[in-house]
Amino acid sequence: MLIETVMRNAGRLFIQCINRARQKLHGITRGKQSNSVLIENPLAEASEYYRLWNKARECSYPTVDHYERDCKAAIETAWFHQLALLTQVVIKRSDLCYQHGRLLYATLVQYARKHVRDHLNIVETGTARGFSALCLAKAMHDTRTTGKISTFDLLPHDVKMFWNCVRDADGPRTRANLLQDYSALINRYVVFYQGDTKEELAKMTFPRVNLAFFDSVHSHEHVMTEFSSINGLQETGDIIFFDDYTPELYPGVVKAADEICSTYGYGKKIVIASSQRRYLIAEKQ
């Protein structure tokens, strides 16, 4: 009887979590437009994902190229696109653009070179399939940096589901299984946390946050709450990377990022990859 009660309660908690994630991903909380992660069946054959991938790989991004040259760091191209095929190539209405992975890698490599002996604490909000966390882990591996990437999302890591990705044709799988080819990097650098970032981040006790990547719910209130959890934990030269710093699409993100920079002393570097994708790299002054 006790076991049945525990199982029922666990089931209810999981359903609540999935419902909240569904709300988030479908923009009810004014977050990013859905990438249809929570789906009941595959959205396309694997061949369609490969078609989209090949199209995305042909796009050029001169501003991102320039940023990499400035940082003297560029992620390995084949590794990058292979990861993107698994974790960024999705069926959606807007154009595919996953250049934030290149920017995150270059930013962290440049930072790590200046902090050779430091144990780095990195925070990411909005794990999704794990693309950004792995680009950051790759940067840490390539610079032989020690540290941890704490990544937060409502989506569970060990529950089977369809991910709107090229592997869906083979059936539902956990995120852990989806990323099994990257398990060495994950085991060394990445810790997955499940829950609302507004609640989960507040529970954490980091001595310092060297780099934060904010990419969960794209509202002013949510970004400000996430920032409040790391405010005071950054020193001169530390970084906040804001995804989707695009006024026409995500005015809440832009308003929050500008407010944080002007009020708390961060310099701003804006990188425009396309009309739909702008990024802000903010450095603590």
DADAHU-V57276 format. One record per residue. N is the residue number from 0. RES is the residue in one letter. SS is DSSP state (H for helix, E for strand, L for the rest). PSI is psi in radians with two decimals (NA if undefined). OMEGA is omega in whole degrees, -180 to 180 (* if undefined). Layout:
n=N res=RES ss=SS psi=PSI omega=OMEGA
n=N res=RES ss=SS psi=PSI omega=OMEGA
This chain:
n=0 res=M ss=L psi=-0.77 omega=180
n=1 res=L ss=H psi=-0.74 omega=-180
n=2 res=I ss=H psi=-0.74 omega=179
n=3 res=E ss=H psi=-0.72 omega=179
n=4 res=T ss=H psi=-0.77 omega=179
n=5 res=V ss=H psi=-0.75 omega=-180
n=6 res=M ss=H psi=-0.71 omega=179
n=7 res=R ss=H psi=-0.76 omega=180
n=8 res=N ss=H psi=-0.73 omega=179
n=9 res=A ss=H psi=-0.70 omega=178
n=10 res=G ss=H psi=-0.74 omega=180
n=11 res=R ss=H psi=-0.73 omega=179
n=12 res=L ss=H psi=-0.71 omega=180
n=13 res=F ss=H psi=-0.75 omega=179
n=14 res=I ss=H psi=-0.71 omega=177
n=15 res=Q ss=H psi=-0.76 omega=-180
n=16 res=C ss=H psi=-0.80 omega=-179
n=17 res=I ss=H psi=-0.72 omega=179
n=18 res=N ss=H psi=-0.72 omega=178
n=19 res=R ss=H psi=-0.68 omega=178
n=20 res=A ss=H psi=-0.69 omega=179
n=21 res=R ss=H psi=-0.73 omega=177
n=22 res=Q ss=H psi=-0.79 omega=180
n=23 res=K ss=H psi=-0.86 omega=-173
n=24 res=L ss=H psi=-0.33 omega=179
n=25 res=H ss=L psi=0.23 omega=169
n=26 res=G ss=L psi=0.21 omega=-179
n=27 res=I ss=L psi=-0.53 omega=178
n=28 res=T ss=L psi=0.42 omega=179
n=29 res=R ss=L psi=0.60 omega=177
n=30 res=G ss=L psi=-2.82 omega=179
n=31 res=K ss=L psi=2.69 omega=176
n=32 res=Q ss=L psi=2.48 omega=-174
n=33 res=S ss=L psi=2.40 omega=168
n=34 res=N ss=L psi=0.24 omega=177
n=35 res=S ss=L psi=0.83 omega=177
n=36 res=V ss=L psi=-0.81 omega=-177
n=37 res=L ss=L psi=1.60 omega=-178
n=38 res=I ss=E psi=2.73 omega=-176
n=39 res=E ss=L psi=-0.42 omega=-179
n=40 res=N ss=L psi=2.78 omega=176
n=41 res=P ss=L psi=2.49 omega=-179
n=42 res=L ss=L psi=-0.34 omega=-178
n=43 res=A ss=L psi=2.90 omega=173
n=44 res=E ss=L psi=2.78 omega=179
n=45 res=A ss=H psi=-0.60 omega=-178
n=46 res=S ss=H psi=-0.58 omega=179
n=47 res=E ss=H psi=-0.68 omega=177
n=48 res=Y ss=H psi=-0.67 omega=177
n=49 res=Y ss=H psi=-0.66 omega=178
n=50 res=R ss=H psi=-0.81 omega=179
n=51 res=L ss=H psi=-0.66 omega=180
n=52 res=W ss=H psi=-0.82 omega=180
n=53 res=N ss=H psi=-0.65 omega=178
n=54 res=K ss=H psi=-0.76 omega=-179
n=55 res=A ss=H psi=-0.64 omega=-179
n=56 res=R ss=H psi=-0.38 omega=-179
n=57 res=E ss=L psi=-0.25 omega=-177
n=58 res=C ss=L psi=2.53 omega=177
n=59 res=S ss=L psi=2.59 omega=-177
n=60 res=Y ss=L psi=1.44 omega=-176
n=61 res=P ss=H psi=-0.63 omega=-178
n=62 res=T ss=H psi=-0.60 omega=178
n=63 res=V ss=H psi=-0.70 omega=175
n=64 res=D ss=H psi=-0.78 omega=-179
n=65 res=H ss=H psi=-0.71 omega=179
n=66 res=Y ss=H psi=-0.74 omega=178
n=67 res=E ss=H psi=-0.72 omega=178
n=68 res=R ss=H psi=-0.71 omega=178
n=69 res=D ss=H psi=-0.68 omega=-179
n=70 res=C ss=H psi=-0.22 omega=-174
n=71 res=K ss=L psi=0.76 omega=-178
n=72 res=A ss=L psi=2.34 omega=177
n=73 res=A ss=L psi=2.33 omega=-179
n=74 res=I ss=L psi=2.58 omega=179
n=75 res=E ss=L psi=2.13 omega=-170
n=76 res=T ss=H psi=-0.87 omega=-177
n=77 res=A ss=H psi=-0.77 omega=179
n=78 res=W ss=H psi=-0.77 omega=-178
n=79 res=F ss=H psi=-0.87 omega=-177
n=80 res=H ss=H psi=-0.55 omega=177
n=81 res=Q ss=H psi=-0.74 omega=176
n=82 res=L ss=H psi=-0.72 omega=-180
n=83 res=A ss=H psi=-0.66 omega=178
n=84 res=L ss=H psi=-0.70 omega=-177
n=85 res=L ss=H psi=-0.59 omega=-167
n=86 res=T ss=H psi=-0.17 omega=-177
n=87 res=Q ss=L psi=-0.34 omega=-179
n=88 res=V ss=L psi=1.88 omega=-173
n=89 res=V ss=L psi=2.88 omega=174
n=90 res=I ss=L psi=2.00 omega=178
n=91 res=K ss=L psi=2.97 omega=-175
n=92 res=R ss=L psi=-0.63 omega=-177
n=93 res=S ss=L psi=2.89 omega=-180
n=94 res=D ss=L psi=2.56 omega=176
n=95 res=L ss=L psi=2.33 omega=175
n=96 res=C ss=L psi=2.00 omega=-178
n=97 res=Y ss=L psi=0.63 omega=-176
n=98 res=Q ss=L psi=-0.24 omega=177
n=99 res=H ss=H psi=-0.45 omega=177
n=100 res=G ss=H psi=-0.73 omega=177
n=101 res=R ss=H psi=-0.74 omega=-178
n=102 res=L ss=H psi=-0.74 omega=178
n=103 res=L ss=H psi=-0.79 omega=-180
n=104 res=Y ss=H psi=-0.89 omega=-178
n=105 res=A ss=H psi=-0.72 omega=-180
n=106 res=T ss=H psi=-0.80 omega=-177
n=107 res=L ss=H psi=-0.66 omega=177
n=108 res=V ss=H psi=-0.82 omega=179
n=109 res=Q ss=H psi=-0.75 omega=179
n=110 res=Y ss=H psi=-0.80 omega=-176
n=111 res=A ss=H psi=-0.60 omega=179
n=112 res=R ss=H psi=-0.47 omega=180
n=113 res=K ss=H psi=-0.21 omega=-177
n=114 res=H ss=L psi=1.03 omega=-170
n=115 res=V ss=L psi=-0.64 omega=-174
n=116 res=R ss=L psi=-0.05 omega=-175
n=117 res=D ss=L psi=2.53 omega=167
n=118 res=H ss=E psi=1.98 omega=-171
n=119 res=L ss=E psi=2.38 omega=172
n=120 res=N ss=E psi=2.08 omega=-178
n=121 res=I ss=E psi=2.39 omega=-179
n=122 res=V ss=E psi=2.28 omega=174
n=123 res=E ss=E psi=2.34 omega=172
n=124 res=T ss=E psi=2.24 omega=-178
n=125 res=G ss=L psi=1.14 omega=-177
n=126 res=T ss=L psi=-0.77 omega=-172
n=127 res=A ss=L psi=-2.12 omega=-178
n=128 res=R ss=L psi=-0.19 omega=176
n=129 res=G ss=L psi=0.15 omega=-176
n=130 res=F ss=H psi=-0.95 omega=-175
n=131 res=S ss=H psi=-0.73 omega=179
n=132 res=A ss=H psi=-0.66 omega=-179
n=133 res=L ss=H psi=-0.59 omega=174
n=134 res=C ss=H psi=-0.70 omega=177
n=135 res=L ss=H psi=-0.71 omega=178
n=136 res=A ss=H psi=-0.67 omega=177
n=137 res=K ss=H psi=-0.72 omega=178
n=138 res=A ss=H psi=-0.73 omega=179
n=139 res=M ss=H psi=-0.72 omega=179
n=140 res=H ss=H psi=-0.81 omega=-175
n=141 res=D ss=H psi=-0.42 omega=178
n=142 res=T ss=L psi=0.08 omega=-180
n=143 res=R ss=L psi=0.72 omega=-179
n=144 res=T ss=L psi=2.52 omega=172
n=145 res=T ss=E psi=2.66 omega=179
n=146 res=G ss=E psi=-3.06 omega=-179
n=147 res=K ss=E psi=2.54 omega=173
n=148 res=I ss=E psi=1.98 omega=177
n=149 res=S ss=E psi=2.01 omega=-175
n=150 res=T ss=E psi=2.37 omega=-170
n=151 res=F ss=E psi=2.43 omega=175
n=152 res=D ss=E psi=2.71 omega=173
n=153 res=L ss=L psi=-0.46 omega=-178
n=154 res=L ss=L psi=2.37 omega=-180
n=155 res=P ss=L psi=2.70 omega=-178
n=156 res=H ss=L psi=-0.45 omega=-172
n=157 res=D ss=L psi=0.53 omega=177
n=158 res=V ss=L psi=2.30 omega=-178
n=159 res=K ss=L psi=2.35 omega=177
n=160 res=M ss=E psi=2.97 omega=171
n=161 res=F ss=E psi=2.48 omega=-172
n=162 res=W ss=L psi=0.17 omega=-174
n=163 res=N ss=L psi=1.02 omega=-178
n=164 res=C ss=L psi=3.06 omega=-173
n=165 res=V ss=L psi=-0.40 omega=-178
n=166 res=R ss=L psi=-0.07 omega=-176
n=167 res=D ss=H psi=-0.52 omega=-179
n=168 res=A ss=H psi=-0.38 omega=-180
n=169 res=D ss=H psi=0.04 omega=179
n=170 res=G ss=L psi=2.92 omega=180
n=171 res=P ss=L psi=2.63 omega=180
n=172 res=R ss=E psi=2.82 omega=176
n=173 res=T ss=L psi=2.86 omega=174
n=174 res=R ss=H psi=-0.68 omega=179
n=175 res=A ss=H psi=-0.74 omega=179
n=176 res=N ss=H psi=-0.69 omega=179
n=177 res=L ss=H psi=-0.65 omega=-175
n=178 res=L ss=L psi=0.36 omega=-173
n=179 res=Q ss=H psi=-0.50 omega=179
n=180 res=D ss=H psi=-0.23 omega=-178
n=181 res=Y ss=H psi=0.36 omega=-173
n=182 res=S ss=H psi=-0.55 omega=180
n=183 res=A ss=H psi=-0.79 omega=177
n=184 res=L ss=H psi=-0.75 omega=-178
n=185 res=I ss=H psi=-0.84 omega=-178
n=186 res=N ss=H psi=-0.57 omega=-177
n=187 res=R ss=H psi=-0.62 omega=-168
n=188 res=Y ss=H psi=-0.48 omega=-165
n=189 res=V ss=E psi=2.36 omega=173
n=190 res=V ss=E psi=2.16 omega=-178
n=191 res=F ss=E psi=2.29 omega=176
n=192 res=Y ss=E psi=2.40 omega=179
n=193 res=Q ss=E psi=2.30 omega=177
n=194 res=G ss=L psi=3.03 omega=177
n=195 res=D ss=L psi=2.19 omega=-176
n=196 res=T ss=H psi=-0.54 omega=179
n=197 res=K ss=H psi=-0.58 omega=-179
n=198 res=E ss=H psi=-0.76 omega=-173
n=199 res=E ss=H psi=-0.70 omega=180
n=200 res=L ss=H psi=-0.64 omega=-179
n=201 res=A ss=H psi=-0.37 omega=-179
n=202 res=K ss=H psi=-0.28 omega=-173
n=203 res=M ss=L psi=2.67 omega=179
n=204 res=T ss=L psi=1.33 omega=177
n=205 res=F ss=L psi=2.40 omega=174
n=206 res=P ss=L psi=-0.49 omega=-179
n=207 res=R ss=L psi=2.57 omega=175
n=208 res=V ss=L psi=1.84 omega=-176
n=209 res=N ss=L psi=-0.65 omega=178
n=210 res=L ss=E psi=2.34 omega=175
n=211 res=A ss=E psi=2.41 omega=176
n=212 res=F ss=E psi=1.95 omega=-177
n=213 res=F ss=E psi=2.03 omega=-178
n=214 res=D ss=L psi=0.74 omega=177
n=215 res=S ss=L psi=-2.11 omega=-179
n=216 res=V ss=L psi=2.24 omega=-172
n=217 res=H ss=L psi=1.05 omega=175
n=218 res=S ss=L psi=2.74 omega=179
n=219 res=H ss=H psi=-0.83 omega=-176
n=220 res=E ss=H psi=-0.73 omega=-176
n=221 res=H ss=H psi=-0.76 omega=180
n=222 res=V ss=H psi=-0.71 omega=180
n=223 res=M ss=H psi=-0.66 omega=178
n=224 res=T ss=H psi=-0.73 omega=177
n=225 res=E ss=H psi=-0.76 omega=179
n=226 res=F ss=H psi=-0.66 omega=-178
n=227 res=S ss=H psi=-0.45 omega=-180
n=228 res=S ss=H psi=-0.33 omega=178
n=229 res=I ss=H psi=-0.10 omega=180
n=230 res=N ss=L psi=2.26 omega=-178
n=231 res=G ss=L psi=-0.13 omega=-179
n=232 res=L ss=L psi=0.15 omega=180
n=233 res=Q ss=L psi=2.53 omega=179
n=234 res=E ss=L psi=3.04 omega=-180
n=235 res=T ss=L psi=2.27 omega=-180
n=236 res=G ss=L psi=-0.25 omega=178
n=237 res=D ss=L psi=2.80 omega=-166
n=238 res=I ss=E psi=2.47 omega=161
n=239 res=I ss=E psi=2.20 omega=179
n=240 res=F ss=E psi=2.06 omega=179
n=241 res=F ss=E psi=2.06 omega=175
n=242 res=D ss=L psi=2.70 omega=174
n=243 res=D ss=L psi=0.82 omega=174
n=244 res=Y ss=L psi=1.20 omega=-172
n=245 res=T ss=L psi=1.80 omega=-171
n=246 res=P ss=L psi=-0.70 omega=-176
n=247 res=E ss=L psi=-0.52 omega=-176
n=248 res=L ss=L psi=-0.68 omega=-175
n=249 res=Y ss=L psi=1.19 omega=-178
n=250 res=P ss=H psi=-0.49 omega=179
n=251 res=G ss=H psi=-0.69 omega=178
n=252 res=V ss=H psi=-0.80 omega=-179
n=253 res=V ss=H psi=-0.79 omega=-180
n=254 res=K ss=H psi=-0.80 omega=-179
n=255 res=A ss=H psi=-0.80 omega=-178
n=256 res=A ss=H psi=-0.76 omega=180
n=257 res=D ss=H psi=-0.70 omega=179
n=258 res=E ss=H psi=-0.75 omega=179
n=259 res=I ss=H psi=-0.79 omega=-177
n=260 res=C ss=H psi=-0.76 omega=-176
n=261 res=S ss=H psi=-0.59 omega=-176
n=262 res=T ss=H psi=-0.62 omega=-171
n=263 res=Y ss=H psi=0.16 omega=171
n=264 res=G ss=L psi=0.99 omega=176
n=265 res=Y ss=E psi=2.34 omega=171
n=266 res=G ss=E psi=2.70 omega=-174
n=267 res=K ss=E psi=2.32 omega=170
n=268 res=K ss=E psi=2.05 omega=-178
n=269 res=I ss=E psi=2.29 omega=176
n=270 res=V ss=E psi=2.16 omega=-179
n=271 res=I ss=E psi=1.87 omega=179
n=272 res=A ss=L psi=-0.69 omega=179
n=273 res=S ss=L psi=3.14 omega=-180
n=274 res=S ss=L psi=-0.41 omega=-178
n=275 res=Q ss=L psi=-0.20 omega=-175
n=276 res=R ss=L psi=1.90 omega=175
n=277 res=R ss=E psi=2.58 omega=-177
n=278 res=Y ss=E psi=2.59 omega=176
n=279 res=L ss=E psi=2.11 omega=173
n=280 res=I ss=E psi=1.97 omega=-176
n=281 res=A ss=E psi=2.24 omega=-178
n=282 res=E ss=E psi=2.25 omega=-179
n=283 res=K ss=E psi=2.21 omega=-178
n=284 res=Q ss=L psi=NA omega=*
